[in-house]
Amino acid sequence: MGGIAMKVTTTKSKNSESFYITKSYVNREGKSTSKTIRKLGTLKELSQQLGTDRDGVMAWAKEQARIETEKYKKQNQAKTVLIPFHADRTLDYHQQKLFKGGYLFPQAVYYQLGLDRICRKIKDKHSFHYDINAVLSDLIYTRILEPSSKLASYRVAKEFLEPPSYEEHDVYRALDVLASECDLIQAEVYKNSNFVTQRMDRILYYDCTNYYFEVEQAEGSKQYGKSKEHRPNPIIQMGLFTDGQGIPLAFSLFPGNQNEQKSLKPLEQKALTDFGHEKFIYCCDAGLGSEANRELNHMGKRAFIVTQSIKKLPKEDREWALSPKGFKRVMDDEPVDINNLKETDRVHLFYKDEPYTTKRLGQRLIITYSPKYAAYQKEIRRRQIERAEKMVASGRRKAERKNPNDPARFVGKLAVTKEGEKAKIHYFLDEGKIAEEESYDGLYAVCTDLLDDDVKDILKVSEGRWKIEECFRIMKTEFEARPTFVRLENRITAHFLICFLALLVYRLLELKLEGTYTCEEILSTLKRMNFADIEGQGYMPLYKRERITDALHEVCGFRTDYQFITKQKMKEIQKKSKGRE
């Protein structure tokens, strides 16, 4: 911009005259333009206020314009930074020039969750001198931005705009303390999270997964079990509760060789006692929906919605489920014949329900049929049958991994013998097996003790289970929670506590962005938000300003996308990210 001048301008109407301070300047295109800075008032208002005539009002207005000019000059001088660079001067040794700033946004959520206050409570209970809040926060930020080992995390944190205030050896000391306070941290952070967002904890999703160790010897909670990644390593299992929005609520760890069905009760007890959370709908997949778990959530103010394997239903109920009769359209309860659907109906979902009573529990069995899901299953099976046909043609039945989608399941074999000769193996395509599987296409079953609730509401809750599955995907893939490298039991606990808290912080940040951006977009943006130190005077952003960076700034309440940020301004930004104005 060219030269700036503040002046008094007036506008007149039939019965009034108004006074303004206007900024006149030459824009970047070289054109003269102006902008109203402040409306001072009408002549009548100002004359009464100042007790003077028009000349007195004009004199006062000119003084206000002079004050505004001086104020602008001071601000402009502060915002214009001239830094000399020297073409013949080499860099100083060991001078860090590049800094990571993406952590500032998870930091805003971390402090909103009151994790710094929780750390102060912990410090009051223990005797140590390091800053456990600094250790925990850095471990969480690095888990989100650049997951690595605990020692490597310390080295990553040294590249932050705010370097560690602790020593490397303090990290492992802090892990021991954090592990001992794992339950306290979960309870406190759940309570505090209600001030960040309204928790949809009327619905609790539960699921389990396991994580492998790069070791061979089984000990403690590291035990051989059924790895979900089919790895021949000891594993540890994690049970996780999320709320209806997919925001983590609580977790527990249990040995790799333990039946995951038994993992629910201790964690649910934590929700009931430590969290004081008594009323909720428990929702899980069939693998965690045992009769005992259903009974547990039929007690008190709790209820359950669990998926049900149609194949494992009693014969009479299974035949009813597979029958095409009795279906209704979910949207309006209109009866339909699913064997004679119109083309326009193929986008809809259909259902039927009936009372379903087991030995100790009265339930409601809901069967749904989705034409789109049926078509998807049919296409997948077609490809599997093609592979099965190649096996038959080659005369070899090569079984792949033991899973229900192995094409080898469609290949049958017969031992054909002639008198006095060795049996010859004959392979064939098992049409009966194919037809049996086809009968289940598009069908899905849900069991619940909500006998009077609307089917649409029940199905909506059940369909939301993808949110907890996504949580595990983020932890395993984006946060690299496995393989687990720590060995000691307490440090294993601390490792997964950090992963859990990182997931909580990230999901709340994601929620603030209202689902506009994918996980990959958010994380890659945060990782790119670096800053260059400019001759010790301040910082220059090195990232590209985009809609997502604008959104991050908006939801976190500060901006880092100025052309140049002075040292003092960066300190103010850091304070804002911690909720300290």
C-alpha positions in Angstrom: 0.0 0.0 0.0 1.0 3.6 -0.7 0.7 6.6 1.7 -2.2 6.5 4.1 -4.1 9.6 5.3 -7.0 9.8 7.8 -9.4 12.6 7.4 -12.9 13.7 8.4 -15.7 13.4 5.9 -19.4 14.3 6.3 -22.6 13.3 4.6 -25.7 15.5 4.6 -29.4 14.5 4.4 -32.5 16.7 4.6 -32.5 16.9 8.4 -29.1 15.6 9.5 -25.4 15.7 9.0 -23.1 12.8 9.9 -19.3 12.8 10.6 -16.9 9.9 9.7 -13.2 9.2 9.8 -12.1 7.9 6.4 -8.8 6.3 5.4 -7.6 7.3 1.9 -4.8 5.3 0.3 -3.4 4.1 -3.0 -4.0 0.3 -3.5 -1.7 -2.2 -5.1 -3.0 -1.4 -8.5 -2.0 2.2 -8.1 -5.6 3.5 -7.8 -6.8 6.0 -5.1 -9.5 4.6 -2.9 -10.9 5.1 0.6 -12.5 3.2 3.4 -14.6 4.3 6.4 -12.8 3.6 9.6 -15.2 4.9 12.2 -18.6 6.6 12.3 -18.4 9.5 14.8 -22.1 10.4 14.9 -24.6 13.0 13.8 -24.1 16.8 14.3 -27.0 16.9 16.6 -25.7 14.0 18.7 -22.2 15.3 18.9 -23.2 18.9 19.6 -25.2 17.7 22.6 -22.5 15.3 23.7 -19.6 17.9 23.4 -21.7 21.0 24.3 -20.4 22.9 21.3 -21.4 24.1 17.8 -20.5 22.7 14.3 -17.0 24.3 14.3 -16.3 22.7 17.7 -17.6 19.3 16.5 -15.4 19.6 13.4 -12.3 20.5 15.5 -13.0 17.5 17.8 -13.5 15.2 14.8 -10.1 16.3 13.2 -8.4 15.5 16.5 -9.9 12.0 16.4 -8.7 11.5 12.9 -5.2 12.5 14.0 -5.3 10.0 16.9 -6.4 7.3 14.5 -3.6 8.2 12.1 -1.0 7.9 14.9 -2.5 4.6 16.0 -2.3 3.2 12.5 1.3 4.3 12.0 2.3 2.5 15.2 0.5 -0.7 14.3 1.9 -0.5 10.7 5.4 -0.1 12.0 4.9 -3.1 14.2 3.6 -5.2 11.4 6.2 -4.2 8.9 9.5 -6.1 9.5 12.7 -5.4 7.7 15.3 -8.1 8.2 18.7 -7.9 6.5 20.2 -10.9 4.8 23.8 -11.2 3.9 24.9 -13.1 0.8 28.4 -13.5 2.1 27.5 -14.7 5.6 27.4 -18.5 6.4 24.9 -20.1 8.7 25.8 -20.6 12.3 26.7 -24.1 13.4 23.9 -26.2 14.9 21.3 -23.5 14.4 17.8 -24.9 13.9 15.9 -23.2 11.2 12.9 -25.5 10.6 10.2 -26.0 13.2 7.0 -28.1 13.4 3.9 -26.2 14.2 1.1 -28.6 13.4 1.0 -29.8 17.0 -0.6 -26.4 18.0 -4.0 -27.6 16.9 -4.1 -30.9 18.8 -2.7 -28.8 21.7 -5.8 -26.7 21.7 -7.9 -29.8 22.2 -5.5 -31.2 24.8 -5.9 -28.2 27.0 -9.7 -28.0 26.5 -9.8 -31.5 27.9 -8.0 -30.3 31.0 -5.2 -32.8 30.7 -2.8 -30.2 32.2 -5.0 -30.1 35.3 -5.2 -33.9 35.5 -1.3 -33.9 35.4 -1.3 -31.5 38.3 -3.5 -33.9 40.3 -1.1 -36.7 39.5 1.9 -34.7 40.5 0.3 -33.9 43.9 0.2 -37.7 44.5 3.7 -38.5 43.5 7.2 -37.2 44.2 9.0 -36.2 41.0 10.5 -33.0 39.6 10.0 -33.2 35.8 7.1 -31.7 34.0 4.8 -34.7 33.4 2.3 -32.5 31.5 5.0 -31.6 29.0 6.0 -35.3 28.6 2.4 -36.5 28.2 1.4 -33.7 25.8 4.5 -34.2 23.6 3.9 -38.0 23.5 0.4 -37.4 22.3 1.3 -34.8 19.7 4.1 -37.0 18.3 1.8 -40.0 18.2 -0.6 -38.0 16.0 1.9 -36.3 13.8 4.9 -38.6 13.6 4.4 -41.8 15.5 7.6 -43.5 16.6 9.3 -45.0 19.7 9.3 -43.1 22.9 12.9 -42.0 22.6 12.4 -41.0 18.9 9.3 -39.0 20.0 11.6 -37.0 22.3 13.8 -36.1 19.3 10.7 -35.2 17.2 9.4 -33.0 20.0 12.7 -31.0 19.9 11.6 -29.8 16.5 8.4 -28.3 17.8 8.1 -24.5 18.2 8.0 -25.2 21.9 10.9 -27.7 22.6 10.8 -30.2 25.5 11.3 -28.8 29.0 12.4 -32.2 30.3 15.2 -34.7 29.7 15.1 -37.8 27.6 15.3 -40.1 30.6 12.3 -38.4 32.1 10.1 -40.0 29.4 10.4 -43.5 30.8 9.9 -42.3 34.4 6.7 -40.6 33.3 5.5 -43.8 31.6 5.6 -45.6 34.9 3.6 -42.9 36.6 1.0 -42.6 33.8 0.5 -46.4 33.8 -0.3 -46.3 37.6 -2.8 -43.5 37.0 -4.4 -45.0 33.9 -7.9 -45.4 35.4 -7.9 -41.9 37.0 -6.9 -40.3 33.7 -9.7 -42.1 31.8 -12.3 -41.1 34.4 -11.1 -37.4 34.6 -10.8 -36.9 30.8 -14.3 -38.4 30.2 -15.7 -35.9 32.7 -13.8 -33.0 31.1 -14.8 -34.1 27.6 -18.4 -33.1 28.4 -17.2 -29.5 28.4 -15.7 -29.8 25.0 -18.7 -31.4 23.3 -22.0 -32.9 24.2 -21.1 -36.6 24.5 -23.6 -38.9 22.8 -23.1 -41.5 25.5 -26.6 -42.8 25.5 -25.1 -45.2 23.0 -21.9 -47.1 23.7 -20.2 -49.1 20.9 -17.9 -51.9 22.0 -15.2 -53.8 20.1 -11.9 -55.6 20.6 -8.8 -55.9 18.6 -5.3 -57.1 19.2 -1.8 -55.7 18.7 1.4 -57.8 18.1 4.8 -57.6 19.7 8.1 -58.0 17.9 9.1 -60.8 20.3 8.7 -64.6 20.3 8.5 -65.3 24.0 5.1 -65.1 25.6 5.0 -63.5 29.1 2.6 -61.4 31.2 -0.2 -60.0 29.0 1.9 -60.8 25.9 0.4 -64.2 24.9 -0.2 -66.2 21.8 -3.7 -65.9 20.6 -5.9 -65.5 17.5 -4.2 -62.6 15.8 -6.5 -60.5 13.7 -3.6 -59.8 11.4 -2.6 -63.5 11.2 0.8 -62.9 12.6 2.8 -65.5 14.5 3.7 -63.2 17.4 2.5 -62.8 20.9 -0.4 -60.3 21.1 -2.2 -58.1 23.6 -5.9 -57.4 23.3 -7.7 -54.1 23.8 -11.4 -53.5 24.5 -12.7 -50.1 23.6 -15.9 -48.1 24.3 -16.8 -45.2 22.0 -19.9 -43.0 22.2 -22.5 -42.6 19.5 -20.2 -40.1 17.6 -17.3 -42.5 17.6 -15.4 -40.5 20.3 -13.4 -42.8 22.6 -14.8 -43.3 26.1 -12.7 -45.9 27.8 -10.4 -48.8 27.1 -9.0 -51.9 28.9 -6.2 -54.3 28.1 -6.2 -58.1 28.6 -3.9 -61.0 27.7 -3.7 -62.3 24.1 -4.9 -65.8 25.0 -8.1 -64.6 26.9 -11.6 -65.0 25.4 -12.6 -61.5 24.2 -16.2 -62.2 25.3 -15.0 -61.9 28.9 -13.4 -58.5 28.3 -16.6 -56.6 28.5 -17.6 -56.9 32.1 -14.5 -55.2 33.7 -14.6 -52.3 31.3 -18.3 -51.9 31.7 -17.9 -51.9 35.4 -15.4 -49.0 35.0 -18.1 -47.1 33.1 -20.6 -47.7 35.8 -18.5 -46.9 38.8 -15.6 -44.6 37.8 -17.7 -42.7 35.2 -21.1 -42.9 37.0 -22.6 -43.8 33.7 -25.6 -46.1 34.3 -28.0 -45.6 31.3 -26.9 -46.6 27.9 -27.5 -48.9 24.9 -24.7 -51.4 24.4 -24.0 -52.1 20.7 -21.5 -54.6 19.3 -21.1 -57.2 16.6 -22.0 -60.8 16.9 -18.6 -61.8 18.2 -19.1 -59.8 21.4 -22.8 -60.3 21.7 -22.8 -63.6 23.7 -25.8 -64.5 25.8 -23.9 -63.5 28.9 -23.0 -60.0 27.5 -26.7 -59.5 26.5 -27.8 -60.5 29.9 -25.3 -58.1 31.5 -26.8 -55.2 29.4 -30.4 -56.2 30.1 -29.8 -55.2 33.7 -30.5 -51.8 35.4 -31.1 -48.9 32.9 -29.1 -50.6 30.2 -30.2 -52.2 26.9 -28.5 -53.9 24.0 -28.4 -53.9 20.2 -26.2 -56.7 18.8 -25.7 -58.2 15.4 -26.8 -61.8 15.1 -25.4 -64.6 12.9 -28.4 -66.0 10.9 -26.5 -69.3 10.4 -26.3 -69.7 14.2 -30.0 -69.2 14.8 -32.1 -72.2 15.9 -33.5 -74.1 12.8 -37.0 -72.7 13.0 -35.8 -69.1 13.4 -33.3 -69.6 10.6 -35.9 -70.8 8.2 -38.1 -67.9 9.0 -35.2 -65.5 8.5 -34.4 -67.0 5.1 -38.0 -67.0 3.9 -38.7 -64.1 1.4 -42.2 -63.6 3.0 -43.2 -61.0 5.6 -40.8 -58.1 4.6 -41.7 -54.5 4.9 -40.0 -51.4 3.6 -38.1 -49.6 6.4 -39.0 -46.1 5.3 -42.8 -46.6 5.5 -43.6 -50.1 6.6 -45.1 -51.0 3.2 -45.3 -54.8 2.7 -43.1 -56.1 -0.2 -42.2 -59.3 -1.9 -38.4 -59.3 -2.0 -38.5 -61.9 -4.9 -40.4 -59.4 -7.1 -38.8 -56.0 -6.3 -39.3 -53.1 -8.7 -36.2 -51.4 -10.0 -37.0 -48.3 -7.9 -37.1 -50.5 -4.8 -33.5 -51.7 -5.1 -32.2 -48.6 -3.3 -34.3 -49.3 -0.2 -33.9 -51.4 2.9 -36.5 -54.0 4.0 -37.1 -55.7 7.3 -39.2 -58.2 9.3 -39.2 -58.9 13.0 -40.4 -61.4 15.5 -40.0 -62.2 19.2 -36.9 -64.2 19.9 -36.5 -66.1 23.2 -33.4 -67.8 24.3 -33.0 -69.8 27.5 -33.0 -66.8 29.8 -33.8 -63.7 27.8 -36.7 -62.4 25.8 -35.5 -60.5 22.7 -36.6 -59.1 19.4 -35.1 -60.5 16.2 -34.9 -58.1 13.2 -34.0 -59.4 9.8 -33.1 -56.8 7.1 -32.7 -57.3 3.4 -30.6 -54.9 1.2 -30.7 -55.4 -2.6 -27.5 -53.4 -2.9 -25.8 -55.5 -0.4 -27.1 -58.7 -2.1 -25.7 -57.5 -5.5 -22.3 -56.7 -3.8 -22.1 -60.2 -2.2 -23.1 -61.8 -5.5 -20.3 -60.0 -7.4 -17.7 -61.0 -4.8 -18.8 -64.6 -4.9 -18.7 -64.6 -8.7 -15.0 -63.7 -8.6 -14.4 -66.4 -6.0 -16.2 -69.0 -8.0 -13.9 -68.2 -11.0 -10.9 -68.9 -8.9 -12.5 -72.1 -7.6 -13.1 -73.2 -11.2 -9.4 -72.7 -12.0 -8.6 -75.0 -9.0 -10.9 -77.7 -10.4 -9.5 -77.3 -13.9 -5.9 -77.7 -12.6 -6.8 -80.7 -10.4 -5.4 -79.0 -7.3 -7.4 -77.6 -4.4 -5.1 -75.0 -2.9 -6.5 -73.7 0.3 -5.6 -70.2 1.2 -5.7 -68.7 4.6 -8.3 -70.1 6.9 -11.1 -67.6 6.4 -14.7 -67.7 5.4 -13.9 -66.1 2.0 -11.5 -68.7 0.8 -12.5 -69.8 -2.7 -11.4 -73.3 -1.9 -14.7 -73.7 0.1 -16.5 -74.1 -3.2 -14.3 -77.0 -4.3 -15.4 -80.4 -3.2 -13.4 -83.6 -3.6 -14.1 -87.3 -4.1 -11.8 -90.3 -3.8 -12.5 -92.4 -6.9 -11.1 -96.0 -6.9 -11.1 -99.0 -9.2 -10.8 -102.4 -7.8 -7.2 -103.0 -6.8 -6.1 -99.5 -7.7 -5.0 -96.6 -5.6 -7.7 -93.9 -5.0 -7.6 -91.0 -7.3 -8.8 -87.6 -6.0 -11.5 -85.9 -8.2 -12.2 -82.2 -7.6 -15.5 -80.6 -8.5 -17.4 -77.3 -8.1 -19.7 -77.7 -5.1 -23.0 -76.2 -6.5 -24.8 -77.1 -3.3 -22.4 -75.0 -1.2 -22.8 -72.1 -3.6 -26.6 -72.2 -3.5 -26.6 -72.4 0.3 -24.5 -69.2 0.5 -26.7 -67.4 -2.1 -29.7 -67.9 0.2 -28.1 -65.5 2.7 -27.3 -62.7 0.2 -28.4 -59.3 1.3 -29.6 -60.5 4.7 -28.5 -59.1 8.0 -29.8 -59.8 11.6 -30.0 -57.7 14.7 -31.1 -58.8 18.2 -32.3 -56.3 20.9 -34.2 -56.1 24.1 -35.8 -52.8 22.9 -39.1 -54.4 22.2 -41.1 -51.3 21.4 -38.6 -49.0 19.8 -38.9 -47.9 16.1 -37.0 -50.3 13.7 -35.4 -47.3 11.9 -33.9 -46.1 15.2 -32.5 -49.5 16.1 -31.0 -50.1 12.7 -29.4 -46.6 12.7 -27.7 -47.4 16.0 -26.4 -50.7 14.7 -25.1 -49.2 11.5 -23.0 -46.8 13.5 -20.6 -49.6 14.5 -18.3 -48.5 11.6 -17.2 -45.6 13.8 -15.5 -47.8 16.4 -14.0 -49.9 13.6 -12.6 -46.7 12.2 -11.0 -45.8 15.6 -9.1 -49.1 15.5 -8.0 -48.4 11.9 -6.7 -45.0 12.9 -4.8 -46.3 15.9 -3.2 -49.2 14.0 -2.5 -47.4 10.7 -2.2 -43.7 11.2 -0.9 -43.8 14.8 1.1 -47.0 14.3 0.1 -48.5 17.7 1.6 -51.7 16.5 4.0 -53.4 16.6 4.5 -52.7 20.2 8.1 -52.2 21.2 7.9 -51.6 24.9 8.4 -54.7 27.1 7.5 -54.0 30.7 3.8 -54.4 31.7 3.4 -50.9 33.1 4.9 -49.3 30.0 2.7 -51.4 27.7 -0.2 -49.9 29.6 1.2 -46.4 29.3 1.8 -46.9 25.5 -1.9 -47.7 24.9 -3.0 -45.0 27.2 -1.1 -42.5 25.0 -2.6 -44.1 21.9 -6.1 -43.8 23.4 -5.6 -40.2 24.4 -4.1 -39.3 21.0 -7.2 -40.9 19.4 -9.5 -38.9 21.7 -7.8 -35.6 21.0 -7.8 -36.3 17.2 -11.4 -37.4 17.1 -12.5 -34.3 19.0 -10.5 -32.1 16.5 -12.2 -34.0 13.7 -15.6 -33.4 15.3 -14.9 -29.7 15.5 -14.3 -29.7 11.7 -17.8 -31.2 11.3 -16.7 -34.1 9.2 -15.7 -31.9 6.3 -12.3 -33.5 5.8 -11.0 -37.1 5.9 -8.5 -38.4 8.4 -5.8 -38.5 5.8 -6.5 -34.8 4.8 -6.4 -33.6 8.4 -3.2 -35.4 9.4 -1.3 -34.6 6.2 -2.2 -31.0 6.6 -1.0 -30.9 10.3 2.3 -32.6 9.3 2.9 -30.0 6.6 2.4 -27.0 8.9 6.1 -26.1 9.4 7.8 -22.7 10.1 11.1 -21.2 9.2 13.1 -19.2 11.7 14.0 -15.9 10.1 17.2 -14.6 11.5 15.9 -15.0 15.1 13.3 -12.3 14.5 10.3 -14.5 14.0 8.8 -17.2 11.8 7.6 -17.6 8.2 4.9 -20.2 7.5 6.1 -22.8 5.0 2.7 -24.4 4.3 0.1 -23.6 1.7 -3.0 -21.8 2.9 -6.1 -23.8 2.0 -9.7 -24.1 3.1 -8.7 -26.8 5.6 -6.0 -24.5 7.2 -8.6 -21.8 7.5 -11.0 -24.3 9.1 -8.4 -25.4 11.6 -7.6 -21.8 12.6 -11.3 -21.1 12.9 -12.1 -24.0 15.3 -9.0 -23.6 17.4 -9.3 -19.8 17.9 -5.9 -18.6 16.6 -4.1 -18.0 13.3 -0.6 -18.9 12.1 -1.0 -18.0 8.4 0.4 -14.5 8.5 3.2 -13.7 6.1 5.5 -13.2 9.0 5.0 -14.0 12.7 7.2 -12.1 15.3 8.6 -14.0 18.2 6.2 -12.1 20.5 3.2 -12.9 18.3 4.1 -16.6 18.2 4.2 -16.7 22.0 0.7 -15.2 22.0 -0.4 -17.9 19.6 1.1 -20.6 21.8 -0.8 -19.1 24.8 -4.1 -19.1 22.8 -3.6 -22.8 21.9 -3.5 -23.5 25.6 -6.5 -21.4 26.4 -4.4 -18.7 28.0 -5.2 -15.4 26.5 
